Amino acid sequence: MYSLAVSDHVMIAHSFRGAVFGPAQRLHGATYAVEVEFRRAALDGDGLVCDIGLALELLKSVLAPLAYRNLDEEPAFTGRNTTTEMLAGWILERLAEGVAAGAVGTGTAGTITSLRVLLRESPVAWAACERGL
């Protein structure tokens, strides 16, 4: 299995519902380092998993609606705790849509076989989501 990874970051604000979250129930900010890994079984004719520039553009476009937003006020997240794990899955689903539409290069739709999204909320804590395409 071959993979190509790109990374970016996003700054958000949010709060959580539920005693399990302690002081994080109050509004607070987070800066996530976001890494996405595109995987496929064999390289294309140019020796690539996908176009690295297009992969980074796709990631930036998926993160843009989250940047500098209070996620508590975003309709897409109404009634949901925007945990690191949940956000990793949300980002993965949007990336998967982009891959299916060919956003990471000609001929990549159907050849990228899986994605992994990792969100680092600090140097000592992170969450990830991965799935096949």
C-alpha positions, 0 to 999 in steps of 0.5 A: 500500500502506498500513501501520500500525506498532506497537512494544514491547521484550523482554528475553531471555537466550540463547547461541549454538552455533558458532565464528562467534558468538565470545564470544556463545556464552556466555550473554548478555542482549539487549533487543530493540526490536520493530517490526511493520508491518501492510500492506494495499492499501486502507483499511477503511471507517473509514480504518484499516489495523487497530485500533492498540490491538489491534495493540499488544495482539497484539504484547505477547501474542506477546512475553510468552512470551519476556520475561525468559526464557533462550531456551536453556531454552525448548522452542520453541527447542531445538536452534536458535540464537535469532539476531535474524533467527530471532526476527524470523521466530518473532515474525512467524509468531505475529503472522500467526496472530493476524491470521488469527484477527481479533485486530487488528480485525473484518474484518481477517482476509484484508485485511492482506496482509503483515507486517514484523517488525524487531528492533533489537538496538542502535542500529547493528544490526537484522534483519527478516523480512517475508512476505505473508499 
